[in-house]
Amino acid sequence: YYTVPAQYEAAIIYAHLVKYLCIDTYDEIAGVDFTRGYFPKMFFLIGTWEYRNNGSFVLGTAEAGKKIMLAGVNDLPLYLQYYEGDELGDNLNYYYIKTIHHEFTHILNQTKNYPAAFAQVTPGYVLSDWANQSGDAIHYIKGFITDYTMYSEEEDFAEMLSEYLLTSQKDWDAIKNIRYYTGNGGTAAIGDGEGFNLISAKLEIVRSYMKEVFAIDIEALRDDIQDRIEMIVKGYADLDNLGN
């Protein structure tokens, strides 16, 4: 990939997001010993996202349970400057906060394997073809929480947890009512609700894995993370001063 270095000031802000929205919340819910034992000791930041030739781009990566790369750092101050309210929260979640939790989920999975039964719920993974699936909501119909989850079981698991942690219960419940997707030429296909049942089945495996392997209640984790995001959106969290 062709990338550029992360700007120092932007890296400080991202470091605060990592600490405030991941390290601190796992300290709160799971305990300091958990965080010390499992949280990676190295983060590598780059200024741009890593663009693929299919139009998609890499937001982050996790390596061998020890290192996380986070991309797109130089655009982070712009989102904080030009957006506010729910729009700011949505952008931060999509590009940055979810990436942190997605990659940390990979770290946990690389350290302690998740149940093999997870991959059997929706075995239709399509690898790099995930970006070419037709239809705005086809992934819901097929039982995937995002389009990227169709890439592989590893990405599916990481997306399931990170997406759940950053989605309000109201918005999560709304997924069960999706019965169509808009395809090429404006055609619509009708779903029967089975997609949400598949998503829910995978969520139960994720919930059990986190509880049984790490003694973490993902409901409590979710509440704490969303409270902290609200503090950022309302401007109560200082993201500029490393001394805080």
Order of alpha helices (4+ residues) and beta strands (2+ residues): alpha-alpha-alpha-beta-beta-beta-beta-beta-alpha-alpha-alpha-alpha-alpha-alpha-alpha-beta-beta-alpha-alpha
